Amino acid sequence: MNKLAEMVQAQLLDAIEKDDLVLPTLPEVALSIREAAEDSEISVSALSKVIGRDAALSARLIKVVNSPLLRAAVEVTDLHTAITRLGINYSCNLAIGLVIEQIFHARSPAVEQKLRDIWVNSLEVAGISYEICRRFTHLKPDQATLGGLVNQIGALPVLIYAEEHNELLSDPVCLHYVIEQIQPVLGDKILKAWEFPEQLVNLPSQVQDLDRQTDKVDYIDVVQIARCISQRGRSRPLAALPAYRHLGLPFGTELEVEELLEARSLLR
């Protein structure tokens, strides 16, 4: 690690410790959707009204329903039908995930590109997480999708910080190193501040631990394997990971991994 990386890492860790680092806030529409989701009696029509306040979000949700992975027999063209097809819980979690995309923007072209790259990768991890969850577990695919979408959320404050520090922006290797080192702890802080479900709140840090052992399969196992599949040039074979064995995944060939890779189109 060079001196710049050491200095930036120390500054960021100090800012985190003192709560001086500005964390991204969850957009208002996401808070409204989550509040609606907490009403166990909410109807499709009522949820349609909440999500329908954001026209772009409504369009994205309809696009997801018509994606190859969900394979609607007849094309869905309205929000009410889309929510009916997805179900209340799935619609809420997907919508919150799609709203999060709106905060992956920056003024600097270099930071904007880095944020885009992270978001595209998060979409891929989310799609693979959905498919692993649906095929091989009894967990909720919508929760796994949301976990995939926020697995790198901690990179956001680091990149916003980099916008104000050109010396960090001009050294891509250093920036990448700092993001990798800082984002797990920041990701946990953000999800805690956003009051995410307990099963996901420590996902950004725990998903990094490839030797993690648990008593039962959870969303972190799913997202961890999805990340490894998405990283094609992985440093360790999938079968060597405890999460892989825990999930009981039946991959005998790379072909089956490729099938899961096709799931990356879920939210595009």
C-alpha positions in Angstrom: 0.0 0.0 0.0 1.4 3.4 -1.0 1.5 6.5 1.3 -1.5 8.1 -0.4 -3.6 5.0 0.2 -2.5 4.8 3.8 -3.3 8.5 4.4 -6.7 8.4 2.7 -7.6 5.2 4.5 -6.7 6.7 7.9 -8.7 9.9 7.1 -11.8 7.9 6.1 -11.6 5.6 9.1 -11.2 8.6 11.4 -14.2 10.3 9.7 -16.3 7.0 10.1 -15.3 6.8 13.8 -16.4 10.4 14.4 -19.5 10.1 12.3 -18.2 12.9 10.1 -18.6 11.1 6.8 -21.8 12.0 5.0 -23.7 8.7 4.3 -26.2 8.6 1.4 -29.8 8.8 2.5 -32.5 6.5 1.2 -34.8 8.4 -1.2 -38.2 9.4 0.0 -40.1 7.1 -2.4 -38.1 4.1 -1.0 -39.2 5.0 2.6 -42.8 5.3 1.4 -42.6 1.9 -0.2 -41.0 0.3 2.9 -43.7 1.8 5.1 -46.4 0.4 2.7 -44.7 -3.0 2.8 -45.0 -3.1 6.6 -48.8 -3.0 6.2 -49.7 -6.7 5.9 -53.1 -5.8 4.7 -52.0 -3.5 1.8 -53.7 -4.1 -1.5 -52.1 -4.1 -4.9 -54.0 -1.0 -5.8 -52.7 0.9 -2.7 -49.1 -0.2 -3.4 -49.6 0.8 -7.1 -50.4 4.3 -6.0 -47.3 4.6 -3.8 -44.9 3.3 -6.5 -46.8 5.1 -9.2 -45.8 8.5 -7.8 -42.4 7.8 -9.4 -43.0 7.3 -13.2 -39.5 6.2 -13.9 -39.6 3.6 -11.1 -42.9 2.3 -12.4 -41.5 1.9 -15.9 -38.5 0.0 -14.6 -40.6 -2.3 -12.5 -42.7 -3.1 -15.6 -39.5 -3.7 -17.6 -38.3 -6.2 -14.9 -41.6 -8.2 -15.1 -41.1 -8.5 -18.9 -37.5 -9.6 -18.6 -36.5 -13.0 -20.0 -35.8 -14.4 -16.5 -39.4 -13.8 -15.2 -40.9 -14.8 -18.6 -44.3 -13.2 -18.5 -46.6 -15.3 -20.9 -48.2 -12.0 -22.0 -46.4 -8.7 -22.0 -47.3 -6.6 -19.0 -47.9 -2.9 -19.7 -49.3 -1.5 -16.5 -48.1 -1.2 -12.9 -51.1 -2.9 -11.3 -50.6 -6.0 -13.4 -46.8 -5.9 -12.8 -47.3 -5.9 -9.0 -50.0 -8.6 -9.2 -47.6 -10.8 -11.1 -44.6 -10.2 -8.8 -46.5 -10.1 -5.5 -46.5 -7.4 -2.8 -43.3 -8.4 -1.1 -41.3 -8.9 -4.2 -42.5 -5.7 -5.8 -41.6 -3.7 -2.7 -38.0 -5.1 -2.4 -37.4 -4.8 -6.1 -38.7 -1.2 -6.1 -36.5 -0.3 -3.2 -33.5 -1.8 -5.1 -34.3 0.1 -8.2 -34.7 3.4 -6.3 -31.2 2.9 -4.9 -29.9 3.1 -8.4 -30.9 6.8 -8.4 -28.2 7.6 -5.9 -25.4 6.0 -7.9 -24.5 9.3 -9.6 -21.8 11.9 -9.3 -20.6 15.2 -10.8 -17.1 14.0 -11.9 -17.1 11.9 -15.1 -14.4 9.6 -13.6 -16.5 9.0 -10.4 -19.7 8.7 -12.4 -18.0 5.9 -14.6 -16.8 4.1 -11.5 -20.3 4.3 -9.9 -21.8 3.0 -13.2 -19.4 0.1 -13.2 -20.2 -0.8 -9.6 -23.9 -0.6 -10.3 -23.7 -2.8 -13.4 -21.8 -5.4 -11.4 -24.3 -5.1 -8.5 -27.1 -5.8 -11.0 -25.3 -8.9 -12.2 -24.8 -10.1 -8.7 -28.5 -9.4 -7.9 -29.7 -11.4 -10.9 -27.5 -14.4 -10.1 -28.5 -14.2 -6.4 -32.2 -14.3 -7.4 -31.6 -17.4 -9.6 -29.5 -19.2 -6.9 -32.2 -18.4 -4.3 -35.1 -19.5 -6.5 -33.5 -22.8 -7.6 -31.6 -24.0 -4.6 -33.0 -22.5 -1.4 -36.3 -21.8 0.5 -35.2 -18.2 1.1 -37.0 -15.3 -0.6 -35.6 -14.5 -4.0 -36.6 -10.8 -3.7 -34.5 -10.4 -0.5 -31.6 -12.1 -2.2 -31.9 -9.7 -5.1 -31.9 -6.7 -2.8 -28.9 -8.1 -1.0 -27.1 -8.3 -4.4 -28.0 -4.8 -5.3 -26.5 -3.3 -2.0 -23.5 -5.6 -1.7 -21.1 -2.7 -2.7 -23.2 0.2 -1.3 -20.2 1.2 0.9 -18.2 2.3 -2.2 -20.6 5.3 -2.6 -19.2 7.6 0.2 -15.6 6.7 -0.7 -16.2 7.8 -4.3 -18.0 10.9 -3.2 -15.0 11.7 -1.0 -12.7 11.0 -4.0 -14.6 13.7 -6.0 -13.2 16.3 -3.5 -9.7 14.8 -3.6 -8.2 14.9 -7.0 -5.0 13.1 -5.9 -7.1 10.0 -5.1 -9.0 10.2 -8.4 -5.8 10.4 -10.4 -4.5 7.2 -8.9 -6.9 4.4 -10.0 -5.0 1.6 -8.2 -5.0 3.5 -5.0 -8.7 4.4 -5.3 -9.6 0.7 -6.0 -7.5 -0.3 -2.9 -9.2 2.2 -0.6 -12.7 1.2 -1.9 -11.9 -2.4 -1.2 -10.6 -1.7 2.3 -13.3 0.8 3.4 -16.5 -0.2 1.7 -17.4 -3.3 3.9 -17.5 -1.2 7.2 -19.3 1.7 5.4 -21.8 -0.7 3.8 -22.8 -2.0 7.1 -23.2 1.5 8.5 -25.4 2.6 5.6 -27.7 -0.4 5.7 -28.0 0.0 9.5 -28.9 3.7 9.0 -31.4 2.7 6.4 -32.9 0.2 8.8 -32.5 -2.7 6.5 -33.7 -6.2 7.5 -31.5 -7.9 10.1 -30.6 -10.7 7.6 -29.0 -8.1 5.2 -27.7 -5.4 7.5 -24.2 -6.9 7.9 -24.0 -8.3 4.3 -21.5 -5.8 2.9 -18.8 -6.9 5.4 -19.7 -10.6 5.9 -19.9 -11.3 2.2 -16.2 -10.6 2.0 -15.3 -13.5 4.3 -14.9 -16.5 2.0 -14.3 -18.8 5.0 -17.5 -17.8 6.8 -19.3 -20.7 8.5 -23.0 -20.6 9.6 -25.5 -23.1 11.0 -28.0 -22.6 8.2 -28.1 -21.2 4.7 -28.7 -17.4 4.6 -28.7 -14.5 2.1 -25.0 -13.8 2.7 -24.2 -17.3 1.5 -26.3 -16.7 -1.7 -24.8 -13.3 -2.5 -21.3 -14.5 -1.7 -21.5 -17.2 -4.3 -23.2 -14.9 -6.8 -20.3 -12.5 -6.4 -17.8 -15.3 -7.0 -19.7 -16.4 -10.1 -19.8 -12.9 -11.4 -16.0 -12.5 -10.9 -15.2 -15.1 -13.6 -11.5 -14.9 -12.8 -12.1 -16.0 -9.2 -9.1 -16.6 -6.9 -10.6 -19.8 -5.4 -12.7 -22.6 -7.0 -16.4 -22.4 -6.1 -16.3 -25.8 -4.6 -13.7 -24.8 -2.1 -16.0 -22.2 -0.5 -18.0 -23.2 2.7 -21.0 -21.2 1.3 -21.0 -23.4 -1.9 -21.1 -26.6 0.1 -23.7 -25.0 2.5 -26.0 -24.2 -0.4 -25.5 -27.7 -1.8 -25.1 -26.4 -5.3 -25.0 -29.1 -7.9 -22.6 -27.6 -10.3 -20.6 -30.3 -12.1 -19.6 -28.2 -15.0 -18.9 -24.6 -15.9 -22.0 -24.8 -18.2 -24.2 -24.7 -15.2 -22.3 -21.6 -13.9 -22.8 -20.1 -17.4 -26.6 -20.6 -17.1 -26.5 -18.7 -13.8 -24.5 -15.9 -15.5 -27.3 -15.5 -17.9 -29.4 -14.4 -14.9 -27.5 -11.1 -14.8 -30.0 -9.6 -17.2 -32.7 -9.6 -14.5 -32.8 -5.9 -13.9 -31.3 -4.5 -17.1 
